[in-house]
């Protein structure tokens, strides 16, 4: 194993650890909210949720951790995986995504859905209940896919 491979594997493992931290905290916050509310959330549940300081904090954490997880995966993890695999990453991001899809790591269309949701979070959702409800419900739905991608990448590294 060459020196570059060792460096790339360390970077990949560091990025996996960061992504898993965000996923774990996202999952924990979702789990806490699900003790009180059934998903998908409806408008009445959301109005009650935002009145409870602790539940509101969990919902904010869900949105924040989802955003951080998507950023980490898109900006760091995917490139470090390809570098570890000996691939060139000096190309447009769509080419990187297509390469990951060929490796059966992601589905490009699903990744764009995840990215679009992350971009929606970047806009102010605080005063728009329907947007916030949609964000939380979508995150709950997409969390499983993010978890699967991370698990698949971890299996690839162990091989």
Secondary structure, DSSP 8 states (H G I E B T S, - for coil): --HHHHHHHHHHHHHHHHHHHHHHHHHHHHHHHTTT--SS--HHHHHHHTTSHHHHHHHHHHHHHHHHHHHHIIIIIHHHHHHHTT----S-HHHHHHHHHHTTS--HHHHHHHHHHHHHHHS--TT-HHHHHHHHHHHHHHHHHHHHHHHHHHHHHH-
